Amino acid sequence: MSENGAKVLGDGIIDDDSHASFRVQEIGNSENGDEFRFNVCGSVVSEKLPVPPRRLTSLEVESMHVSGMSPQREKVLSTACILQLAYQSIGVVYGDIGTSPLYVFTSTFPDGLHPIHYSRDILGSLSLIIYTLTLIPLIKYVCIVLWANDNGDGGTFALYSVLCRGANVSLLPNQQIEDRELAFYKLEMPSRQLKRALKLKETLENSRCAKTSLLFIALLGTCMVIGDGVLTPAISVLSAVSGIQAATTKLHQNAVVILSILILVALFSVQRFGTSRVGFAFAPVVLTWFLCIGSIGLYNMFIYDRLIIRAFNPKYIYDYFHGNLKQAWVSLGGIVLCITGAEAMFADLGHFSVPSIQIGFGFIVYPCCLLAYLGQAAYLMENPGHVAHTFYKSIPEPFYWPMFSIAVAAAIIASQAMVSATFSIVKQSMALCCFPSVKVVHTSATIAGQIYVPEVNWTLMSAAIIVTAAFRSTNKLGNAYGIAVVGVMAVTTFFLALIMVLIWHTPLWMVFTFIVVFGLIDFLYFSSVLFKFEQGGYLPLAFGAALLFIMYVWHYGTTWKHEFELRHQLSESAVRDLVYPATRIPGIALVYTELADGIPCIFAHTIKNLPALHSVVVLVCVKFLPVTRVMDHERFIMRRVGSRDIHMFRCVARYGYKDVRNDSDGFEIQLLQKLKEFIVHERLSGADAECSQPVEGSRNTKVCETAESVLEQAGLRKTVLTQNSENYGQVIQKPTSNQSAKVTHASEDVNEITNTQVAGELAFIERCTDAGVVYLLGNSEVRASKSSTTLKKFLINHVYHILKRNCRRASAALIIPQERLLEVGMFYEV
């Protein structure tokens, strides 16, 4: 028991900061070891642990004993840095929501205002806009959702990642206990909130249906965001260009559509050049846009109707619905467009910080948008017949063409933000085995998030052009756009409610209030936009359904493939029977497999058909975790396979879904360096890699430091990589007799090391490295078994087969040099 009454149990700490006066005494644990009983102020309370205590192997200790495993406090940024990030966020995040005043009133009243009751309709719709802007972006996202980030990153997959680490609900293949250990947990004081969270956790973990539903909803939200990537450029550019018609009636609609298409082609054509310094480049334009629409709105309020601020009274919402319930309900599909881009505040959080997003929206975006809508409503009170071109008609004549130019620039910037977000989402989906492999180009050497996906870019361009040419007006595009916006909002509400119960342990009444308020808003808006299904609302649903089908089938086929490999993996005794008769040739073979633990069947298939094996074999598993990033010092997990004389190792290289991996030379150097460190560490720790005895933290730290010193003295710590293709990825520096003597001299000061064994094995690794490194990759063909259902045969044999044949090759995705690649074919019957 610690001084403050908190007792350490295993890796967890009972956090009793809020109950400092309580004395918590452990009475005992249950027979199965998964439940602890506490005496809290005389009352016996039993609670089930989130993770049952267990003995750790040396590999697991090594994988968990890194600095990133301990709870990290959020980095404190200076005021100047926060203000700088807030300024940059203006140009990156808020372009979409900032251009909404171009088309909100036009989409809300596509048939014009009522000739008699137009005042009631204007005030009612304005009041709805005011409270929608306040409740959704300001309260829901800025004040609540932003705090549900995944180590600083946001978006649908970030919410799913937080849930997966709070409970074992992930359906992603190839996961290990070490991966879940990346998320540190601590035991809390027994409470109703904790008990409710543990009950929900147990329910989710024991239900296959619940796990599938969570993945399905995460994919659905992702598809809706990608749908925004198609609709945002179309509606933003078309609405901005249509301002020409407000100045002259001679321009035909066909000319507006053609000009919009030309701008879209230009927009998508320059994507391959990247978006370096995007924040500073776009922020001045968007900031000027916000200041202009806010100033014009304030001007119109004073000129046309100063009493328009009475719309802050929610009574006008009641009057609006009471006067014409159906018409008011249908108009919600246009009003919801005032919050397009609200999800971008959360999705782009990784580039900024929570305070910077809050400052940018609270002090610039929110007041300027409110003034813009107030000014437009004041103008419509005097000119109700101009609702078809509300924004441009409300601009004072001397400022018309300058505002038109700024509007077009702001619309292009808004489109750029959603296109870049779509690239990032596709990359995240690929990392989590939910999207076919496509080429990802990193356009910045310093900023990891700046990427370009050629196939996705041209697909988005084609879809945006088709949508623009087919719909031809912002009214119909608004009907389609609304469903995508509300769909993402609903997914966020659902995931956040689970996080509030499971992770935050929020009181039930607060969770209930959140669900009722924001769930009701989502339902009302979604029912309204669905009413316009035949008028364009079908587009995002059809697009999302097709994309969801592709993503789910890819995940379905990948999961079956991984399960086949798990069932047919080899035991270590079988490996010995295969390896000993085989002829060993100089060099190192990196055998790529999707199994993080176990010997893949492709290994046995290779040796049986080609009875030769390299002197050193490393089974490499490259896996992506449902976390944003993995630090370099905890990238690799190493262990030895079998006895030392066969020289086989296993390496798991872990990446987050936002990590960048764009070269094979650095990866190869890091892997071989980690292999050498592992060999030294294995001898220093006095235990084999498969040892199940835990290693003390202080001793483990000392061992690691000693391993570093041994490698330094051996001359093997620093390696040089040649740039020539023929020596690609090979270590040039060789150990000499003097360096071997250094190893002997250093090892004399360490009791647990046998100098001849370590020095000999390190020198052997160096010689094999000089002989060459070869990559072995399986090229499997997946087919459904004859006993499978018709649906499974269709999905695996046809859909998944077509996707796999037309996606990027595994060797290219893993960045394997083709001149040193050996592919082995094998048939998988699942």
Secondary structure, 3 states (H helix, E strand, C coil): CCCCCCCEECCEECECHHHCCCCEEEEEECCCCCEEEEEECCEEEEEECCCCCCCCCHHHHHHHCCHHHCCCCCCCCCHHHHHHHHHHHHHHCCHHHHCHHHCHHHHHCCCCCCCCCHHHHHHHHHHHHHHHHHHHHHHHHHCCHHHHCECCECCHHHHHHHHHHHCCCCCCCCCCHHHHCCCCCCCECCCHHHHHHHHHHHHHHCCHHHHHHHHHHHHHHHHHHHHHHHHHHHHHHHHHHCHHHHHCCCCCHHHHHHHHHHHHHHHHHHHHHCCCCHHHHHHHHHHHHHHHHHHHHHHHHHHHCHHHHHHHCCHHHHHHHHHCHHHHHHHHHHHHHHHCCHHHHHHCHHHCCHHHHHHHHHHHHHHHHHHHHHHHHHHHHHCHHHHHHHHHHCCCHHHHHHHHHHHHHHHHHHHHHHHHHHHHHHHHHHHCCCCCCCCCEECCCCCCCCEECHHHHHHHHHHHHHHHHHHCCHHHHHHHHHHHHHHHHHHHHHHHHHHHHHCCCCCHHHHHHHHHHHHHHHHHHHHHHHHCHHHCCHHHHHHHHHHHHHHHHHHHHHHHHHHHHHHCCECHHHHHHHHCCCEEEEEEEEEECCCCCCECHHHHHHHHHCCEEEEEEEEEEEEEECCCCCCHHHCEEEEEECCHHHCEEEEEEEEECCCCCCCHHHHHHHHHHHHHHHHHHHHHCCCCCCCCCCCCHHHHHHHHHHHHHHHHHHCCCCCCECCCHHHCCCECCCCCHHHHHHHHHHHCCCCCCCHHHHHHHHHHHHHHHHHCEEEEEEEEEEECCCCCCHHHHHHHHHHHHHHHHHCCCHHHHCCCCHHHEEEEEEEEEC
